Amino acid sequence: MTKNRIGSLFFLAFSTFYFYRVFSIKKMPGNQFEIMTASTFPFYIAITGIAISIILIILSFIEKDQAKLSLQYIKSLDLKTTLYFILAMFFYGFTMKAWGFIIATAVFLAIGFLILKEKSLKKILIISISVSVGFYLLLNNVMGVYIDAGDLIDNLVGAIS
Amino acid sequence: MMDGILLGAATAFSMYNILMVIIGCFAGTFIGMIPGLGPISAIALMIPITYGMDPSSGLILISGVYYGAIFGGSTSSILINAPGVAGTVATSFDGYPMAQKGQAGKALAIAAYASFSGGTIAAIFLLIAAPALASVSLSFQSSDYFALMVLGLTAVAAFAGKGKFLKAAIMTIFGLMLATVGTDSDSGIARFTFGRMDLIDGISFLLLAMAAFALSEALMNVLENHKVSKQEEDELKKDIGTLKLTKQEVKEIIPTIGRSSVLGFFVGVLPGAGATIASFLAYGMERSFASAKDKLGFGKGSLKGLAAPESANNAACTGSFVPLLTLGIPGSGTTAIILGALLSYGIQPGPTMYIDNPALFWSVIISMYVGNFVLLVLNLPLIPYIAKLLAVPKQLLLPLIMFFSLVGVYLVTFNNFDIYMMTTFAVVALFLRIVDFPMAPMILGFILGGMMEDNLRRALTISDGSISFLWERPITLSILILTIVLLLMPLISEFLAKMKKRKES
């Protein structure tokens, strides 16, 4: 299938879903007297989106020289590593509140380096810990942007002091 | 007026105030480089420091921070494709490809020269015509703004190669759709929030820009996993920190810088328009002016494509001081913070400010020029070192880029839902990149969407629902005619080229 057709089908689906959702935008009493309501602009852009997607799909059948998404290209992609990274980012979001900034960041960076096959464990530990601690100190102590270090770190610092 | 200018010059060139400009530019550049901390955060951080200062020195420091932060934002756009500020999105279109080609130093140098020139030209304009321009900015009404937004959207033509206009158009629509998520500014009704409180404020620009550019670029690098040989890598890194521009290259970008600076300044004068529209318009205009051969280079590391938005966004920053200082109207979020600072000093900006407080008014304007000069002197020697960032091995650099992008967005709201949403957008952006749909029009549509809807609603209300507002006001009509001309320009030039060919044969 051509790249244009795949993209256009995606936008047709998205625009149709968006168009469907336009009708669930609440109406205020007296809306009928309004020149432009909360759903007017979305309504017209949804219709434009659907129209352009359909034109693109039709063109993808008419024009012969369009680029194709080849199986060879898909096979050459490193899908496994990319998926690991996407999961790592979701995991980072999840751990940010639970573990606090310093630990969550250090773990995310270490996982990232490991996924990309960095071999030196010493380098991984030094960079991940120094970046997370350094950035935390920079934000909290220099720029005055408060960011939660995490309960574990807070308790540790409290116990030491 | 001359007395006021001389008084302002004496204040601006005092040792203390020059030191303030230097500190401001340095701090601003540093803060601006961190995604998520744009000029608004940088200025907000500086306000408590300026409380104990004389109003002129405080405002001079704040202005320096403003410029510095915009320049710092360009640096992260060029080096890691992470535009932390809307005004530097267009910088990444050609700046990042240049950095990818091993010309990071040159790209940063062009950004510095263009910013300096844009700021300088705009400062001169400001010096000459600030009070007079105030009336121009007041004469703009909602219908004119709507037309200006439509003109801004025509910049999508600049991102559309031959036969790709419809792809750019659907991406713009996609951006407009995303801009409608959240609470409707007029009625207060929630739209497309699916009952989630996290979406009630809409999607933030930073989140979308970071996901579409920085994160998806990093993921694309992981996905395609290009193995570069040691020899190729050495070749790429050889000139990474070089700032040298050839005579030919300088000649090429001078007219671009001139045109874009003037355009940027005048767009900046209009409240609400600002550096973002200025940079996109300048990019679009340059592409329209370029020869057929040069056009192909846009988006792939064109010098003109980098110089245009850079000079325009700096000129617009200077221009945005016109409505602020002469009318007391903040044209952007950043100038609103500056207005707050002025009020805290007990100064009410307005038409009489340059008569009541000439030292403050003119010293700020003159210090803008000094600030631009300081930025250039301060940043040029640092460029080779900043550019070396790209020499960090890929297995270390990519997770760091992802970290800075994610945390930059997290810092704004401290809501981990934003990290999930950003990752999801990055995956969608990755898919769209694979199928060759351009990201820039989506960002353009997103930025202009909200403003466009608000101004359309206002214009329709004023004209009682009639679309006659499109042709009733001369400013609106002129802008719309310009829009049509710009849209038809590729067709006209193609037609003219065909005619010329026919004549020759």
Boltz contact constraints between the chains, C-beta under 6 A:
constraints:
  - contact:
      token1: [A, 3]
      token2: [B, 435]
      max_distance: 6.0
  - contact:
      token1: [A, 3]
      token2: [B, 436]
      max_distance: 6.0
  - contact:
      token1: [A, 6]
      token2: [B, 435]
      max_distance: 6.0
  - contact:
      token1: [A, 7]
      token2: [B, 435]
      max_distance: 6.0
  - contact:
      token1: [A, 7]
      token2: [B, 437]
      max_distance: 6.0
  - contact:
      token1: [A, 11]
      token2: [B, 170]
      max_distance: 6.0
  - contact:
      token1: [A, 18]
      token2: [B, 177]
      max_distance: 6.0
  - contact:
      token1: [A, 21]
      token2: [B, 192]
      max_distance: 6.0
  - contact:
      token1: [A, 25]
      token2: [B, 191]
      max_distance: 6.0
  - contact:
      token1: [A, 26]
      token2: [B, 189]
      max_distance: 6.0
  - contact:
      token1: [A, 28]
      token2: [B, 187]
      max_distance: 6.0
  - contact:
      token1: [A, 35]
      token2: [B, 460]
      max_distance: 6.0
  - contact:
      token1: [A, 35]
      token2: [B, 461]
      max_distance: 6.0
  - contact:
      token1: [A, 35]
      token2: [B, 465]
      max_distance: 6.0
  - contact:
      token1: [A, 36]
      token2: [B, 457]
      max_distance: 6.0
  - contact:
      token1: [A, 36]
      token2: [B, 460]
      max_distance: 6.0
  - contact:
      token1: [A, 38]
      token2: [B, 184]
      max_distance: 6.0
  - contact:
      token1: [A, 38]
      token2: [B, 187]
      max_distance: 6.0
  - contact:
      token1: [A, 38]
      token2: [B, 189]
      max_distance: 6.0
  - contact:
      token1: [A, 38]
      token2: [B, 191]
      max_distance: 6.0
  - contact:
      token1: [A, 41]
      token2: [B, 453]
      max_distance: 6.0
  - contact:
      token1: [A, 42]
      token2: [B, 180]
      max_distance: 6.0
  - contact:
      token1: [A, 45]
      token2: [B, 173]
      max_distance: 6.0
  - contact:
      token1: [A, 45]
      token2: [B, 176]
      max_distance: 6.0
  - contact:
      token1: [A, 45]
      token2: [B, 177]
      max_distance: 6.0
  - contact:
      token1: [A, 48]
      token2: [B, 173]
      max_distance: 6.0
  - contact:
      token1: [A, 49]
      token2: [B, 173]
      max_distance: 6.0
  - contact:
      token1: [A, 52]
      token2: [B, 166]
      max_distance: 6.0
  - contact:
      token1: [A, 52]
      token2: [B, 169]
      max_distance: 6.0
  - contact:
      token1: [A, 52]
      token2: [B, 170]
      max_distance: 6.0
  - contact:
      token1: [A, 56]
      token2: [B, 166]
      max_distance: 6.0
  - contact:
      token1: [A, 77]
      token2: [B, 223]
      max_distance: 6.0
  - contact:
      token1: [A, 78]
      token2: [B, 223]
      max_distance: 6.0
  - contact:
      token1: [A, 78]
      token2: [B, 225]
      max_distance: 6.0
  - contact:
      token1: [A, 81]
      token2: [B, 222]
      max_distance: 6.0
  - contact:
      token1: [A, 82]
      token2: [B, 219]
      max_distance: 6.0
  - contact:
      token1: [A, 82]
      token2: [B, 222]
      max_distance: 6.0
  - contact:
      token1: [A, 82]
      token2: [B, 223]
      max_distance: 6.0
  - contact:
      token1: [A, 85]
      token2: [B, 222]
      max_distance: 6.0
  - contact:
      token1: [A, 89]
      token2: [B, 423]
      max_distance: 6.0
  - contact:
      token1: [A, 90]
      token2: [B, 423]
      max_distance: 6.0
  - contact:
      token1: [A, 93]
      token2: [B, 416]
      max_distance: 6.0
  - contact:
      token1: [A, 93]
      token2: [B, 419]
      max_distance: 6.0
  - contact:
      token1: [A, 93]
      token2: [B, 420]
      max_distance: 6.0
  - contact:
      token1: [A, 96]
      token2: [B, 416]
      max_distance: 6.0
  - contact:
      token1: [A, 97]
      token2: [B, 416]
      max_distance: 6.0
  - contact:
      token1: [A, 109]
      token2: [B, 399]
      max_distance: 6.0
  - contact:
      token1: [A, 109]
      token2: [B, 403]
      max_distance: 6.0
  - contact:
      token1: [A, 112]
      token2: [B, 399]
      max_distance: 6.0
  - contact:
      token1: [A, 113]
      token2: [B, 399]
      max_distance: 6.0
  - contact:
      token1: [A, 116]
      token2: [B, 395]
      max_distance: 6.0
  - contact:
      token1: [A, 118]
      token2: [B, 395]
      max_distance: 6.0
  - contact:
      token1: [A, 143]
      token2: [B, 45]
      max_distance: 6.0
